[in-house]
Structures are given as structure tokens and as C-alpha cells.
Amino acid sequence: MVLGSMAPRRRWLLLGLTALAIVALVVAGAVVVTRLTGDSTPDRSAPAGSPSAPPAGTPSPSPTGPPPGAGITGPLNLLLVGVDTRVSVPGWEPHADAVLVLHVPKGLGRAYLFSLPRDLLVDIPAFPKADYAGGKTKLTHAMSYGSRVPGKPKQPSTAQGYELLRSTVSGYTGLRIDAGAVLTFTGFDRLVTALGGVDVYIDQRVASMHRRPDGKYRESVPGGYTGPQMVYEKGERHLNGWQALDYARQRYITGGDYARQRHQQQLIRALTRKILDEGLARQPERVDQVVAALGDTLIYAGGRRIVDLAYALSNVPEDRFVLVGLPGSGVGKGSAYRGEQLTSVGKKFITELRAGRADAYLSANPTLRVKT
């Protein structure tokens, strides 16, 4: 049985667990997995890294056999992509507005989450599926260029776009991407709302370009927006779904896109704490509510069964979930802006991460750790 023929509730339970797995380190995994293992459907998941064939059902383990994911020892690299709100516009090519990589070293004892700037200048490889010849441009475009379906200009494929983005991120970082997910901004709003909001420390004053204090969108005018602005003041705040999404989107602030990356990571960490504090893993009905809220706003892209990833990652201690901010700078001549590049300190972190020396490097460069 393939995913498309599974009951809708079961299908979205699988997909929703992927979102929770990557956004919140599968803290809800163990109990959800227990429920899933009652499905005796044989596994026919795609080869690792395939974004076009999601995993199928999960077989029931033998009472004396190893648990799902027992053979996964790491390292693992998961790619989480946030797609811009205009993806709902017919024919609009998706852009990767948030690109996050979760690296879990061998032994699965800790995890590192870092972001790559959307405007990072990278070499995007040729991609025959989309008739793309390759080139050096902004990372965000890998998703849009890869989404183009020859002969169907008004029907871009987000899953296909992810495939090119995954190859681009892998080429830049030198990390093999094992699985990932594409979550629309609407999906992020729904996820936070389904969890009852999220508590986060806002580390700087942020005025919204897009929303009014009542949550309605500001009026668009030539050159920007007009009208009252929602403002997120510094300090501990409780954000509902639209507020969390709006806060995570703002990049025309002090620190620019690097501050936005930091805020996105802090929100992910806050979601993790929310799930842990509520004991979501012990409340199957709440998991169902969260999963149902996601609907079609998430695309799973990977080869390992979600049940295996859940078991493998659910034991990563929360205090060993490290947020890393990679510094960068603009590239261009004069006023001709081309994009962003990581500084030598930022880029070397990825090198040290691959070599298994991330902790030592972070000790020598403590400013790279994102405070939560």
C-alpha cells in the first residue's frame, strides 16, 4: 500500500509527525510511534533522499525484536524549508524563505540546528527535470528554479523544487541530507495555533512590515506598506499562530536576515519546550489535533521511515539541542547587491561540524551559540 491509498487520517498522522520531528526533535515521537506500529502494512519507502516517494505504512515489530530505528546510529542531517506565503497563488513558483539544517552526530547524543541565509550566493547544480542549466545565484532560487515543470508553466512542483534545493544545500555544506520537509508559512501558523500558542523571549524590538496590531494585513502601497504596525517588544511574550509567523518573517530590522534566522531558531526551540512541557507525547488526541491542523501545508521529503526517525531522535536531550547562528555579510560592488556570503568563522563551523569538532569550535567561538 502506498501513501496515497492510506486513510487520510493515517496519512496526515505520518506527515504531521515529520513536521514535529524536524521542528521539535521528535519529542512526541515515542507514543505516536507506539500507535503507528499497530499498522501491519509492509514498508515500501523510497531510497534515501527521494522527495517524490513518501514512506508507506509501518510494520508491527516483533515483541522480542529491535524497536523501529534501532539501526540508525547517525550521523543524520535533516533539512527544514519554510516556503513563502505566495505559494498559494496559482502558478507562483515557491521560494525558500527559511532554510534550516538539523545535524545529529553519530551516537545521536546531541543535535545542532543552523540556518543558511535565503540570499546566500551558492552554486546551484544543473537540474534536467526543470530544464535548469545551473548557475551561481541566491539559495532561495534553487527551490523556484527546481519547481519548474517543462510544458506546465502554471503548475510548479514544490516537491521537485525541494529536490534541487536539497542538492544545493548538500553541495554547499558537504552534508548528506537524509530527510526533510517543506512547511508553508500557513502551516507554521496552524502548527503554533494547534499547540495553543508559544512562549518565547523576544530579544529585540521588532516592528512588523506586514501586520496591524489586530492581525489584519497592512495596506500595500507603492514602495511598501502603510497603516498601524504590530510591534513585538523585547521580553518574554506569548505569541499566537499569526503572531509567531509574523515575528519569524521580519527581516527589515536591526541585524537583517541574520536576526530573522535567529528568531526562527528561537521559535523552534520554544515549540520544543511547549511540546515537552505539555506532555504532548502522552496525549494522542492532542497529536491528532496538531496533525489535522497541518493539512496539505506540509510536504515530507525523505527515504527513512518516519517511525524510525522518531525512535532514533526522541532520546536527544533538550539541553543538547544547540542553536547556531552563522555570521555573514553582503556581496556586491557599490550599490549593486548580489547576495550574502558566510564569514570565514561561519563557514568554518560547517567544516568543523563535518569533522565532529563542533563543540570545540563553539567553545572557541561562543558568540555563534544562539541564546534562547
Secondary structure, 3 states (H helix, E strand, C coil): CCHHHCCHHHHHHHHHHHHHHHHHCCCCHHHHHHHHCCCCCCCCCCCCCCCCCCCCCCCCCCCCCCCCCCCCCCCEEEEEEEECHHHHCCCCCCCEEEEEEEEECCCCCCEEEEEECCCEEEEECCEHHHCECCEEEECHHHHHHHCCECCECCCCCHHHHHHHHHHHHHHHHCCCCCEEEEEEHHHHHHHHHHCCCEEEEECCCEECCCECCCCCECEEECCEEECCCCEECCEEEEECHHHHHHHHHCCCCCCHHHHHHHHHHHHHHHHHHHHHHHCHHHCHHHHHHHHHHHHHHEEEEECCCHHHHHHHHCCCCHHHEEEECCCEEEEEECCEEEEEEECHHHHHHHHHHHCCCHHHHHHHCHHHECCC
